[in-house]
Amino acid sequence: MKILLTGSNGLLGQKLVALLREQPGVRLVATSRGTNRLAELYPDLHFVALDVTDAAQVEQVLGYERPTHVIHTAAMTNVDECELDHAACWLQNVTAVANLVAACARHAIHLTHLSTDFIFSGAAGPLAEDAVPAPINFYGESKLAAEQLVQASAGRWAIARTVLVYGVAHRYGRTNLVLWVRDSLRAGKPIKVVSDQWRTPTLAEDLAQGCWLLARQAARGIYHLSSEELLTPYAMALRVADYFGLDAGLIEKVDASTFSQPARRPARTGFLIDKARRELGYQPHTFAEGIALVGTQSDTKG
């Protein structure tokens, strides 16, 4: 197997690099639009700069490297930025996928594409793979359009949908709910956390494992990859405070109407993961186990 990974600098991308490097018989090509942030961790990592929004670059790199599999994690995932800049969102989340779908079909490459719970309205979760999409923000619209491109492909493909990913990454400027709560409370900073949204939070290592299982088995179709516990962000924040021994009194319970954000958020998503368990052997950590793993990892983000 030769796996080409997009978005290797991101949270999921970094976890996939760490995982795939350890797999016997797997050659890895890490790609990202920027410079390689992992060079100091893995000096021998085969890295290629790649802008997936550039069709000619995609064809050139895939044609030269000839991977057997592509795992596509690169995307514009800031929901509010997507709402404010439709053109950039569409370019990174849809045009890029069109480029990869075409090149993968042309070169008979298996494509694993990452998608999101935000393609759903949030009217009723947790959701199985056959739930009907109905996005309520532009990010969700772009990711649904990308899914439709993948599903229309003549090539071999799998779609991995996920929910609220958290974990620790190297030299990574963005945060996530677990780190934000931990770092805010450590600094003695009061925070407001919503109690009227529901998610099944996903440890980045679990998502990487799920993507590897999809690629290894050359799986076809749509798979939901997350944890099984349906929790509110407020409930998650309390658990984070408890694990790290921080002051939960700094956490204020609020509802979504407290925040004036450009993009609407679905109220209740979360996933049913029976299919991934049954067909892939996917076994995610509990949220408590995930927090503990984050706690043991040195926080080198920034």
Phi and psi restraints in degrees (value plus and minus 20) as a CYANA .aco file:
   2 LYS   PHI    -147.3  -107.3
   2 LYS   PSI      94.7   134.7
   3 ILE   PHI    -127.6   -87.6
   3 ILE   PSI     104.9   144.9
   4 LEU   PHI    -119.4   -79.4
   4 LEU   PSI     105.0   145.0
   5 LEU   PHI    -129.7   -89.7
   5 LEU   PSI     107.0   147.0
   6 THR   PHI    -115.1   -75.1
   6 THR   PSI     133.9   173.9
   7 GLY   PHI      50.1    90.1
   7 GLY   PSI      15.4    55.4
   8 SER   PHI     -86.2   -46.2
   8 SER   PSI     -37.2     2.8
   9 ASN   PHI    -102.0   -62.0
   9 ASN   PSI     -34.8     5.2
  10 GLY   PHI     -98.0   -58.0
  10 GLY   PSI     156.2   196.2
  11 LEU   PHI     -79.4   -39.4
  11 LEU   PSI     -74.8   -34.8
  12 LEU   PHI     -85.3   -45.3
  12 LEU   PSI     -61.7   -21.7
  13 GLY   PHI     -77.1   -37.1
  13 GLY   PSI     -63.0   -23.0
  14 GLN   PHI     -85.2   -45.2
  14 GLN   PSI     -59.2   -19.2
  15 LYS   PHI     -86.9   -46.9
  15 LYS   PSI     -55.8   -15.8
  16 LEU   PHI     -88.4   -48.4
  16 LEU   PSI     -59.6   -19.6
  17 VAL   PHI     -78.5   -38.5
  17 VAL   PSI     -68.7   -28.7
  18 ALA   PHI     -79.9   -39.9
  18 ALA   PSI     -60.9   -20.9
  19 LEU   PHI     -93.5   -53.5
  19 LEU   PSI     -67.9   -27.9
  20 LEU   PHI     -90.4   -50.4
  20 LEU   PSI     -48.9    -8.9
  21 ARG   PHI     -81.5   -41.5
  21 ARG   PSI     -45.4    -5.4
  22 GLU   PHI    -110.9   -70.9
  22 GLU   PSI     -24.3    15.7
  23 GLN   PHI    -107.2   -67.2
  23 GLN   PSI     103.0   143.0
  24 PRO   PHI     -84.6   -44.6
  24 PRO   PSI     119.3   159.3
  25 GLY   PHI      60.2   100.2
  25 GLY   PSI     -13.1    26.9
  26 VAL   PHI    -131.4   -91.4
  26 VAL   PSI     106.7   146.7
  27 ARG   PHI    -121.1   -81.1
  27 ARG   PSI     115.7   155.7
  28 LEU   PHI    -136.7   -96.7
  28 LEU   PSI     113.6   153.6
  29 VAL   PHI    -136.1   -96.1
  29 VAL   PSI      90.2   130.2
  30 ALA   PHI    -110.4   -70.4
  30 ALA   PSI     112.6   152.6
  31 THR   PHI    -153.5  -113.5
  31 THR   PSI     130.1   170.1
  32 SER   PHI    -179.5  -139.5
  32 SER   PSI     141.8   181.8
  33 ARG   PHI     -92.5   -52.5
  33 ARG   PSI     -52.2   -12.2
  34 GLY   PHI    -114.7   -74.7
  34 GLY   PSI    -184.5  -144.5
  35 THR   PHI     -94.5   -54.5
  35 THR   PSI     143.2   183.2
  36 ASN   PHI     -96.3   -56.3
  36 ASN   PSI      87.8   127.8
  37 ARG   PHI     -94.3   -54.3
  37 ARG   PSI     -32.9     7.1
  38 LEU   PHI    -119.1   -79.1
  38 LEU   PSI     -14.0    26.0
  39 ALA   PHI     -77.3   -37.3
  39 ALA   PSI     -58.7   -18.7
  40 GLU   PHI     -94.5   -54.5
  40 GLU   PSI     -46.3    -6.3
  41 LEU   PHI    -100.1   -60.1
  41 LEU   PSI     -60.7   -20.7
  42 TYR   PHI    -151.0  -111.0
  42 TYR   PSI      62.7   102.7
  43 PRO   PHI     -80.0   -40.0
  43 PRO   PSI     -44.9    -4.9
  44 ASP   PHI    -113.8   -73.8
  44 ASP   PSI     -14.7    25.3
  45 LEU   PHI     -85.0   -45.0
  45 LEU   PSI     108.7   148.7
  46 HIS   PHI     -99.3   -59.3
  46 HIS   PSI      87.2   127.2
  47 PHE   PHI    -138.7   -98.7
  47 PHE   PSI     117.7   157.7
  48 VAL   PHI    -150.4  -110.4
  48 VAL   PSI     107.3   147.3
  49 ALA   PHI     -88.4   -48.4
  49 ALA   PSI     110.3   150.3
  50 LEU   PHI    -168.2  -128.2
  50 LEU   PSI     104.9   144.9
  51 ASP   PHI    -120.4   -80.4
  51 ASP   PSI      84.9   124.9
  52 VAL   PHI     -89.6   -49.6
  52 VAL   PSI     -31.4     8.6
  53 THR   PHI     -99.8   -59.8
  53 THR   PSI     -28.0    12.0
  54 ASP   PHI    -121.8   -81.8
  54 ASP   PSI      86.3   126.3
  55 ALA   PHI     -80.2   -40.2
  55 ALA   PSI     -58.7   -18.7
  56 ALA   PHI     -85.7   -45.7
  56 ALA   PSI     -60.7   -20.7
  57 GLN   PHI     -84.0   -44.0
  57 GLN   PSI     -62.9   -22.9
  58 VAL   PHI     -80.1   -40.1
  58 VAL   PSI     -66.9   -26.9
  59 GLU   PHI     -83.9   -43.9
  59 GLU   PSI     -61.0   -21.0
  60 GLN   PHI     -84.2   -44.2
  60 GLN   PSI     -69.0   -29.0
  61 VAL   PHI     -88.4   -48.4
  61 VAL   PSI     -66.2   -26.2
  62 LEU   PHI     -87.3   -47.3
  62 LEU   PSI     -56.1   -16.1
  63 GLY   PHI     -87.3   -47.3
  63 GLY   PSI     -55.1   -15.1
  64 TYR   PHI     -98.4   -58.4
  64 TYR   PSI     -67.2   -27.2
  65 GLU   PHI     -96.2   -56.2
  65 GLU   PSI     -49.5    -9.5
  66 ARG   PHI      30.4    70.4
  66 ARG   PSI      36.0    76.0
  67 PRO   PHI     -89.6   -49.6
  67 PRO   PSI     136.9   176.9
  68 THR   PHI    -105.9   -65.9
  68 THR   PSI     -43.5    -3.5
  69 HIS   PHI    -159.9  -119.9
  69 HIS   PSI     125.3   165.3
  70 VAL   PHI    -140.6  -100.6
  70 VAL   PSI     112.4   152.4
  71 ILE   PHI    -133.3   -93.3
  71 ILE   PSI      94.9   134.9
  72 HIS   PHI    -121.6   -81.6
  72 HIS   PSI      83.0   123.0
  73 THR   PHI    -128.3   -88.3
  73 THR   PSI     -34.2     5.8
  74 ALA   PHI     -87.3   -47.3
  74 ALA   PSI     115.8   155.8
  75 ALA   PHI    -191.5  -151.5
  75 ALA   PSI     143.6   183.6
  76 MET   PHI    -112.9   -72.9
  76 MET   PSI      89.8   129.8
  77 THR   PHI    -132.9   -92.9
  77 THR   PSI     -23.4    16.6
  78 ASN   PHI     -94.7   -54.7
  78 ASN   PSI      89.2   129.2
  79 VAL   PHI     -82.0   -42.0
  79 VAL   PSI     -60.4   -20.4
  80 ASP   PHI     -92.4   -52.4
  80 ASP   PSI     -57.6   -17.6
  81 GLU   PHI     -82.6   -42.6
  81 GLU   PSI     -58.4   -18.4
  82 CYS   PHI     -82.6   -42.6
  82 CYS   PSI     -58.0   -18.0
  83 GLU   PHI     -88.2   -48.2
  83 GLU   PSI     -52.2   -12.2
  84 LEU   PHI    -108.8   -68.8
  84 LEU   PSI     -40.4    -0.4
  85 ASP   PHI    -156.1  -116.1
  85 ASP   PSI      61.5   101.5
  86 HIS   PHI     -81.1   -41.1
  86 HIS   PSI     -59.0   -19.0
  87 ALA   PHI     -83.7   -43.7
  87 ALA   PSI     -66.8   -26.8
  88 ALA   PHI     -84.6   -44.6
  88 ALA   PSI     -61.0   -21.0
  89 CYS   PHI     -81.2   -41.2
  89 CYS   PSI     -67.1   -27.1
  90 TRP   PHI     -84.6   -44.6
  90 TRP   PSI     -60.4   -20.4
  91 LEU   PHI     -80.4   -40.4
  91 LEU   PSI     -68.0   -28.0
  92 GLN   PHI     -99.7   -59.7
  92 GLN   PSI     -50.5   -10.5
  93 ASN   PHI    -120.7   -80.7
  93 ASN   PSI     -40.0     0.0
  94 VAL   PHI    -140.0  -100.0
  94 VAL   PSI     -75.5   -35.5
  95 THR   PHI     -77.2   -37.2
  95 THR   PSI     -64.4   -24.4
  96 ALA   PHI     -78.6   -38.6
  96 ALA   PSI     -61.4   -21.4
  97 VAL   PHI     -87.8   -47.8
  97 VAL   PSI     -59.2   -19.2
  98 ALA   PHI     -78.6   -38.6
  98 ALA   PSI     -60.7   -20.7
  99 ASN   PHI     -83.2   -43.2
  99 ASN   PSI     -65.5   -25.5
 100 LEU   PHI     -89.2   -49.2
 100 LEU   PSI     -61.1   -21.1
 101 VAL   PHI     -79.0   -39.0
 101 VAL   PSI     -65.9   -25.9
 102 ALA   PHI     -84.0   -44.0
 102 ALA   PSI     -66.3   -26.3
 103 ALA   PHI     -87.8   -47.8
 103 ALA   PSI     -60.2   -20.2
 104 CYS   PHI     -85.5   -45.5
 104 CYS   PSI     -60.8   -20.8
 105 ALA   PHI     -84.4   -44.4
 105 ALA   PSI     -61.0   -21.0
 106 ARG   PHI     -83.8   -43.8
 106 ARG   PSI     -57.8   -17.8
 107 HIS   PHI    -123.7   -83.7
 107 HIS   PSI      -8.2    31.8
 108 ALA   PHI      36.3    76.3
 108 ALA   PSI      26.4    66.4
 109 ILE   PHI    -122.2   -82.2
 109 ILE   PSI     114.2   154.2
 110 HIS   PHI     -94.3   -54.3
 110 HIS   PSI     109.8   149.8
 111 LEU   PHI    -131.1   -91.1
 111 LEU   PSI     104.7   144.7
 112 THR   PHI    -126.6   -86.6
 112 THR   PSI      98.9   138.9
 113 HIS   PHI    -130.9   -90.9
 113 HIS   PSI     113.1   153.1
 114 LEU   PHI    -109.1   -69.1
 114 LEU   PSI     110.1   150.1
 115 SER   PHI    -150.7  -110.7
 115 SER   PSI    -186.0  -146.0
 116 THR   PHI    -165.7  -125.7
 116 THR   PSI     136.9   176.9
 117 ASP   PHI     -87.9   -47.9
 117 ASP   PSI     -34.9     5.1
 118 PHE   PHI     -96.2   -56.2
 118 PHE   PSI     -17.4    22.6
 119 ILE   PHI     -97.6   -57.6
 119 ILE   PSI     -27.5    12.5
 120 PHE   PHI    -123.8   -83.8
 120 PHE   PSI     139.2   179.2
 121 SER   PHI     -94.3   -54.3
 121 SER   PSI     -45.9    -5.9
 122 GLY   PHI      65.7   105.7
 122 GLY   PSI      -3.4    36.6
 123 ALA   PHI     -95.4   -55.4
 123 ALA   PSI     -52.0   -12.0
 124 ALA   PHI    -177.3  -137.3
 124 ALA   PSI      87.9   127.9
 125 GLY   PHI    -145.8  -105.8
 125 GLY   PSI     149.0   189.0
 126 PRO   PHI     -96.0   -56.0
 126 PRO   PSI     139.5   179.5
 127 LEU   PHI    -137.3   -97.3
 127 LEU   PSI     123.6   163.6
 128 ALA   PHI    -112.2   -72.2
 128 ALA   PSI     152.0   192.0
 129 GLU   PHI     -82.8   -42.8
 129 GLU   PSI     -46.5    -6.5
 130 ASP   PHI    -111.8   -71.8
 130 ASP   PSI     -11.8    28.2
 131 ALA   PHI     -82.4   -42.4
 131 ALA   PSI     129.5   169.5
 132 VAL   PHI    -105.6   -65.6
 132 VAL   PSI     101.6   141.6
 133 PRO   PHI     -87.3   -47.3
 133 PRO   PSI     125.7   165.7
 134 ALA   PHI    -180.3  -140.3
 134 ALA   PSI      55.9    95.9
 135 PRO   PHI     -84.8   -44.8
 135 PRO   PSI     128.6   168.6
 136 ILE   PHI    -135.8   -95.8
 136 ILE   PSI     -11.8    28.2
 137 ASN   PHI    -164.5  -124.5
 137 ASN   PSI     148.8   188.8
 138 PHE   PHI     -91.4   -51.4
 138 PHE   PSI     -53.9   -13.9
 139 TYR   PHI     -75.4   -35.4
 139 TYR   PSI     -69.8   -29.8
 140 GLY   PHI     -80.3   -40.3
 140 GLY   PSI     -59.4   -19.4
 141 GLU   PHI     -82.3   -42.3
 141 GLU   PSI     -62.0   -22.0
 142 SER   PHI     -86.9   -46.9
 142 SER   PSI     -60.4   -20.4
 143 LYS   PHI     -90.6   -50.6
 143 LYS   PSI     -52.8   -12.8
 144 LEU   PHI     -88.7   -48.7
 144 LEU   PSI     -61.4   -21.4
 145 ALA   PHI     -80.2   -40.2
 145 ALA   PSI     -59.5   -19.5
 146 ALA   PHI     -84.2   -44.2
 146 ALA   PSI     -63.7   -23.7
 147 GLU   PHI     -77.7   -37.7
 147 GLU   PSI     -62.1   -22.1
 148 GLN   PHI     -84.9   -44.9
 148 GLN   PSI     -55.0   -15.0
 149 LEU   PHI     -84.9   -44.9
 149 LEU   PSI     -63.8   -23.8
 150 VAL   PHI     -83.4   -43.4
 150 VAL   PSI     -66.0   -26.0
 151 GLN   PHI     -85.4   -45.4
 151 GLN   PSI     -46.8    -6.8
 152 ALA   PHI    -103.7   -63.7
 152 ALA   PSI     -24.5    15.5
 153 SER   PHI     -88.0   -48.0
 153 SER   PSI     125.7   165.7
 154 ALA   PHI    -101.1   -61.1
 154 ALA   PSI     -29.9    10.1
 155 GLY   PHI    -106.8   -66.8
 155 GLY   PSI    -190.8  -150.8
 156 ARG   PHI    -113.9   -73.9
 156 ARG   PSI     112.3   152.3
 157 TRP   PHI    -171.2  -131.2
 157 TRP   PSI     136.5   176.5
 158 ALA   PHI    -157.7  -117.7
 158 ALA   PSI     125.5   165.5
 159 ILE   PHI    -134.6   -94.6
 159 ILE   PSI     105.3   145.3
 160 ALA   PHI    -128.3   -88.3
 160 ALA   PSI      89.8   129.8
 161 ARG   PHI    -113.0   -73.0
 161 ARG   PSI     123.7   163.7
 162 THR   PHI    -162.1  -122.1
 162 THR   PSI     156.5   196.5
 163 VAL   PHI    -159.0  -119.0
 163 VAL   PSI     110.6   150.6
 164 LEU   PHI      18.9    58.9
 164 LEU   PSI      52.5    92.5
 165 VAL   PHI    -100.2   -60.2
 165 VAL   PSI     117.9   157.9
 166 TYR   PHI    -157.0  -117.0
 166 TYR   PSI     137.1   177.1
 167 GLY   PHI     138.0   178.0
 167 GLY   PSI    -199.9  -159.9
 168 VAL   PHI    -127.1   -87.1
 168 VAL   PSI     113.7   153.7
 169 ALA   PHI    -147.6  -107.6
 169 ALA   PSI     142.6   182.6
 170 HIS   PHI    -111.3   -71.3
 170 HIS   PSI     107.3   147.3
 171 ARG   PHI      28.5    68.5
 171 ARG   PSI      34.1    74.1
 172 TYR   PHI    -143.6  -103.6
 172 TYR   PSI      98.7   138.7
 173 GLY   PHI     -94.9   -54.9
 173 GLY   PSI     -42.0    -2.0
 174 ARG   PHI    -107.9   -67.9
 174 ARG   PSI     135.6   175.6
 175 THR   PHI    -131.8   -91.8
 175 THR   PSI    -196.9  -156.9
 176 ASN   PHI    -168.7  -128.7
 176 ASN   PSI     153.7   193.7
 177 LEU   PHI     -77.0   -37.0
 177 LEU   PSI     -65.2   -25.2
 178 VAL   PHI     -83.9   -43.9
 178 VAL   PSI     -67.8   -27.8
 179 LEU   PHI     -88.0   -48.0
 179 LEU   PSI     -58.2   -18.2
 180 TRP   PHI     -82.2   -42.2
 180 TRP   PSI     -66.2   -26.2
 181 VAL   PHI     -83.5   -43.5
 181 VAL   PSI     -70.3   -30.3
 182 ARG   PHI     -77.1   -37.1
 182 ARG   PSI     -70.3   -30.3
 183 ASP   PHI     -89.7   -49.7
 183 ASP   PSI     -55.8   -15.8
 184 SER   PHI     -84.8   -44.8
 184 SER   PSI     -66.6   -26.6
 185 LEU   PHI     -88.4   -48.4
 185 LEU   PSI     -57.1   -17.1
 186 ARG   PHI     -80.3   -40.3
 186 ARG   PSI     -53.5   -13.5
 187 ALA   PHI    -105.2   -65.2
 187 ALA   PSI     -18.5    21.5
 188 GLY   PHI      52.0    92.0
 188 GLY   PSI       4.3    44.3
 189 LYS   PHI    -115.2   -75.2
 189 LYS   PSI     103.4   143.4
 190 PRO   PHI     -85.5   -45.5
 190 PRO   PSI     122.7   162.7
 191 ILE   PHI    -152.8  -112.8
 191 ILE   PSI     132.0   172.0
 192 LYS   PHI    -128.0   -88.0
 192 LYS   PSI     108.7   148.7
 193 VAL   PHI    -151.8  -111.8
 193 VAL   PSI     114.1   154.1
 194 VAL   PHI     -94.6   -54.6
 194 VAL   PSI     125.6   165.6
 195 SER   PHI    -138.2   -98.2
 195 SER   PSI     -14.6    25.4
 196 ASP   PHI    -136.5   -96.5
 196 ASP   PSI       2.9    42.9
 197 GLN   PHI    -144.1  -104.1
 197 GLN   PSI     128.0   168.0
 198 TRP   PHI    -148.6  -108.6
 198 TRP   PSI     114.1   154.1
 199 ARG   PHI    -163.4  -123.4
 199 ARG   PSI     142.7   182.7
 200 THR   PHI    -131.4   -91.4
 200 THR   PSI      71.7   111.7
 201 PRO   PHI     -81.7   -41.7
 201 PRO   PSI     125.4   165.4
 202 THR   PHI    -139.9   -99.9
 202 THR   PSI      99.6   139.6
 203 LEU   PHI     -88.5   -48.5
 203 LEU   PSI     112.2   152.2
 204 ALA   PHI     -77.1   -37.1
 204 ALA   PSI     -57.8   -17.8
 205 GLU   PHI     -82.3   -42.3
 205 GLU   PSI     -57.2   -17.2
 206 ASP   PHI     -86.4   -46.4
 206 ASP   PSI     -62.3   -22.3
 207 LEU   PHI     -84.2   -44.2
 207 LEU   PSI     -60.5   -20.5
 208 ALA   PHI     -81.1   -41.1
 208 ALA   PSI     -63.4   -23.4
 209 GLN   PHI     -80.6   -40.6
 209 GLN   PSI     -62.8   -22.8
 210 GLY   PHI     -82.6   -42.6
 210 GLY   PSI     -61.6   -21.6
 211 CYS   PHI     -83.7   -43.7
 211 CYS   PSI     -60.3   -20.3
 212 TRP   PHI     -84.2   -44.2
 212 TRP   PSI     -62.1   -22.1
 213 LEU   PHI     -81.8   -41.8
 213 LEU   PSI     -60.5   -20.5
 214 LEU   PHI     -82.2   -42.2
 214 LEU   PSI     -66.3   -26.3
 215 ALA   PHI     -87.5   -47.5
 215 ALA   PSI     -66.1   -26.1
 216 ARG   PHI     -79.0   -39.0
 216 ARG   PSI     -58.5   -18.5
 217 GLN   PHI    -111.9   -71.9
 217 GLN   PSI     -18.5    21.5
 218 ALA   PHI      26.4    66.4
 218 ALA   PSI      25.7    65.7
 219 ALA   PHI     -83.0   -43.0
 219 ALA   PSI     134.5   174.5
 220 ARG   PHI    -145.7  -105.7
 220 ARG   PSI     117.9   157.9
 221 GLY   PHI      92.4   132.4
 221 GLY   PSI    -185.3  -145.3
 222 ILE   PHI    -126.1   -86.1
 222 ILE   PSI     116.3   156.3
 223 TYR   PHI    -154.3  -114.3
 223 TYR   PSI     116.8   156.8
 224 HIS   PHI    -115.0   -75.0
 224 HIS   PSI     104.5   144.5
 225 LEU   PHI    -144.5  -104.5
 225 LEU   PSI      90.5   130.5
 226 SER   PHI    -181.5  -141.5
 226 SER   PSI    -187.1  -147.1
 227 SER   PHI    -106.2   -66.2
 227 SER   PSI    -197.5  -157.5
 228 GLU   PHI    -121.7   -81.7
 228 GLU   PSI     -32.8     7.2
 229 GLU   PHI    -105.3   -65.3
 229 GLU   PSI      99.7   139.7
 230 LEU   PHI    -107.8   -67.8
 230 LEU   PSI      92.1   132.1
 231 LEU   PHI    -152.6  -112.6
 231 LEU   PSI     134.7   174.7
 232 THR   PHI    -106.8   -66.8
 232 THR   PSI     134.6   174.6
 233 PRO   PHI     -74.8   -34.8
 233 PRO   PSI     -55.9   -15.9
 234 TYR   PHI     -82.1   -42.1
 234 TYR   PSI     -65.5   -25.5
 235 ALA   PHI     -82.8   -42.8
 235 ALA   PSI     -59.4   -19.4
 236 MET   PHI     -81.6   -41.6
 236 MET   PSI     -64.0   -24.0
 237 ALA   PHI     -81.7   -41.7
 237 ALA   PSI     -60.6   -20.6
 238 LEU   PHI     -82.2   -42.2
 238 LEU   PSI     -58.8   -18.8
 239 ARG   PHI     -88.5   -48.5
 239 ARG   PSI     -58.0   -18.0
 240 VAL   PHI     -83.5   -43.5
 240 VAL   PSI     -66.3   -26.3
 241 ALA   PHI     -78.6   -38.6
 241 ALA   PSI     -63.3   -23.3
 242 ASP   PHI     -84.6   -44.6
 242 ASP   PSI     -65.2   -25.2
 243 TYR   PHI     -82.4   -42.4
 243 TYR   PSI     -64.2   -24.2
 244 PHE   PHI    -108.3   -68.3
 244 PHE   PSI     -18.0    22.0
 245 GLY   PHI      46.6    86.6
 245 GLY   PSI      20.4    60.4
 246 LEU   PHI    -127.3   -87.3
 246 LEU   PSI     146.9   186.9
 247 ASP   PHI     -97.6   -57.6
 247 ASP   PSI      82.6   122.6
 248 ALA   PHI     -88.6   -48.6
 248 ALA   PSI     -34.9     5.1
 249 GLY   PHI     -86.1   -46.1
 249 GLY   PSI     -36.0     4.0
 250 LEU   PHI     -99.9   -59.9
 250 LEU   PSI     -29.0    11.0
 251 ILE   PHI    -114.1   -74.1
 251 ILE   PSI      96.9   136.9
 252 GLU   PHI    -118.5   -78.5
 252 GLU   PSI     107.5   147.5
 253 LYS   PHI    -100.9   -60.9
 253 LYS   PSI     100.2   140.2
 254 VAL   PHI    -154.0  -114.0
 254 VAL   PSI     151.0   191.0
 255 ASP   PHI    -128.1   -88.1
 255 ASP   PSI     149.9   189.9
 256 ALA   PHI     -81.3   -41.3
 256 ALA   PSI     -45.2    -5.2
 257 SER   PHI     -87.2   -47.2
 257 SER   PSI     -33.1     6.9
 258 THR   PHI     -84.6   -44.6
 258 THR   PSI     -51.1   -11.1
 259 PHE   PHI    -122.8   -82.8
 259 PHE   PSI     116.5   156.5
 260 SER   PHI    -124.0   -84.0
 260 SER   PSI      63.9   103.9
 261 GLN   PHI    -120.1   -80.1
 261 GLN   PSI     126.7   166.7
 262 PRO   PHI     -78.1   -38.1
 262 PRO   PSI     -58.0   -18.0
 263 ALA   PHI    -126.0   -86.0
 263 ALA   PSI     116.8   156.8
 264 ARG   PHI     -90.4   -50.4
 264 ARG   PSI     127.8   167.8
 265 ARG   PHI    -131.0   -91.0
 265 ARG   PSI     119.3   159.3
 266 PRO   PHI     -85.3   -45.3
 266 PRO   PSI     121.0   161.0
 267 ALA   PHI     -94.8   -54.8
 267 ALA   PSI     -63.3   -23.3
 268 ARG   PHI    -159.5  -119.5
 268 ARG   PSI      83.7   123.7
 269 THR   PHI    -135.9   -95.9
 269 THR   PSI    -135.2   -95.2
 270 GLY   PHI      57.9    97.9
 270 GLY   PSI     135.4   175.4
 271 PHE   PHI    -143.5  -103.5
 271 PHE   PSI     129.1   169.1
 272 LEU   PHI    -110.0   -70.0
 272 LEU   PSI     108.4   148.4
 273 ILE   PHI    -135.0   -95.0
 273 ILE   PSI       1.6    41.6
 274 ASP   PHI     -77.8   -37.8
 274 ASP   PSI     -61.4   -21.4
 275 LYS   PHI     -83.2   -43.2
 275 LYS   PSI     -65.8   -25.8
 276 ALA   PHI     -85.2   -45.2
 276 ALA   PSI     -58.8   -18.8
 277 ARG   PHI     -81.8   -41.8
 277 ARG   PSI     -66.7   -26.7
 278 ARG   PHI     -91.7   -51.7
 278 ARG   PSI     -66.8   -26.8
 279 GLU   PHI    -111.3   -71.3
 279 GLU   PSI     -47.7    -7.7
 280 LEU   PHI    -128.8   -88.8
 280 LEU   PSI     -39.1     0.9
 281 GLY   PHI      57.7    97.7
 281 GLY   PSI       5.7    45.7
 282 TYR   PHI     -90.2   -50.2
 282 TYR   PSI     108.8   148.8
 283 GLN   PHI    -156.6  -116.6
 283 GLN   PSI      72.1   112.1
 284 PRO   PHI     -98.1   -58.1
 284 PRO   PSI     139.3   179.3
 285 HIS   PHI     -91.8   -51.8
 285 HIS   PSI     139.1   179.1
 286 THR   PHI     -94.3   -54.3
 286 THR   PSI     147.0   187.0
 287 PHE   PHI     -84.4   -44.4
 287 PHE   PSI     -58.4   -18.4
 288 ALA   PHI     -81.5   -41.5
 288 ALA   PSI     -63.4   -23.4
 289 GLU   PHI     -84.7   -44.7
 289 GLU   PSI     -57.8   -17.8
 290 GLY   PHI     -84.9   -44.9
 290 GLY   PSI     -62.8   -22.8
 291 ILE   PHI     -81.9   -41.9
 291 ILE   PSI     -61.9   -21.9
 292 ALA   PHI     -82.8   -42.8
 292 ALA   PSI     -58.6   -18.6
 293 LEU   PHI     -86.2   -46.2
 293 LEU   PSI     -62.7   -22.7
 294 VAL   PHI     -78.3   -38.3
 294 VAL   PSI     -60.3   -20.3
 295 GLY   PHI     -84.4   -44.4
 295 GLY   PSI     -47.1    -7.1
 296 THR   PHI    -107.2   -67.2
 296 THR   PSI     -33.1     6.9
 297 GLN   PHI    -111.7   -71.7
 297 GLN   PSI     117.3   157.3
 298 SER   PHI     -89.0   -49.0
 298 SER   PSI     115.8   155.8
 299 ASP   PHI    -107.5   -67.5
 299 ASP   PSI      80.0   120.0
 300 THR   PHI    -129.9   -89.9
 300 THR   PSI      -0.2    39.8
 301 LYS   PHI     -89.0   -49.0
 301 LYS   PSI     140.7   180.7
